[in-house]
Amino acid sequence: MSKEFTIEELSNYNTKKELFVAIRGYVYDVTGFLEDHPGGDEVLMDVAGQEATEAYDDAGHSEDADKTLDKFLIGRLNAPAGAGAGKTRNKGTVEVEMYTLKRW
């Protein structure tokens, strides 16, 4: 994997014949997974040619899904900060109690 894609290049791969997505700064060619995707091909078509980290994480994918995704890795996304490249997957929840300090 040595190919770097810009957001503009990625956006060219948005059809059922060539479907790439970027997740957490990596680019995946999921064309061959369209028919096998458990959520249906429409889910992938909705994010075709795009940075899809938020959609991927919102779907609550399992570690098995992450391993499957790794099979389709083809490159890295060369994107500006804030475009999803630096986002990480939330694998848990932390509860925090908030206290208000009163001054006497």
N, C-alpha and C positions, 0 to 999 in steps of 0.2 A: 504494500500500500504506500505509494509515494505521490499519488495525484492530489493536488490541491484544487478545490473548487471555490469560486467566488459565488456570492448569492445570485448574481446575474447568470453565471454558467449553470448553476443548479436549477434555476427557473426554466431552463430549456428542456428539462427531463420531466415532463408533466403529462405524459400520455401512457396508455396501457401498453404501448410498444417499448417505451423507455421511461421508467418511473424511478426517480431517485428522491430520497428524503435525507435531511440532515437531522441528527439527534445528538445532543451534547458535543457538538463540534466535529462529529464524524459524518461522512456521507455514505449512504447505503443504496445499492441498486436492488430494489425490492420488486422489480418487474416479474421475476419468476415466482414470487410469493403471492401475487394478486389472487389467484384462485384458491390458495390454501389459507389465506388469512382468516382466522376464526371470526372476526368481526365483519367479514365481507370485503369485497374489493372497493366498495364505495368509501369506506373509512380511509383507505390508502389514497384513493383518488382525491379526497378532500384536502390532503396535505402534499400532494404530488408536486415536486419541484420546489419545496419550501423547507424552511427550518421548522421542524416538527417536535421539538423537545417537549413543549408544554402539552401538546395533544397526546404524545406518547405517555408522559408521566400521569396526566389526568385519567388515562384509561386504566391505570393501576396494573401495568404489566408485571408478570412474575419473573423470577430469575431464569426460568426456562425460556421465556420470551426474549430475555436479554441474550441468552446463548444462541437462540435461533437468529436473532438480529445480527450477531457477530459474523455469521456465515455470509452475509451480504455486504460486508464492509469493503469499500473500494477507495476511500480517500478521506481527506480532512477538509473541513469547511474553513476557508479564509474569510472570516466575517468580522465586522467591527464589534467592539465590546457591547454587550447588551443584546446581541442578536441570538442568544441561546448557546453560543459556543462554550461559555464557561459554566453553564448551569449543571448542577448535579442532581441525581435522583434522590428523592426523599424516601428513605427506607423505614422510617419510624416516626413516632410522635413523642414529643416531650411536653409534659404538662408543667406549667409554671404558675405559681400562686403570686398574685400581685398584692402588695401591701401599701397602704397610704400612711406615710409618717405624719403624725400630728405634732405640732409644736405647742408647748404649754407656756 
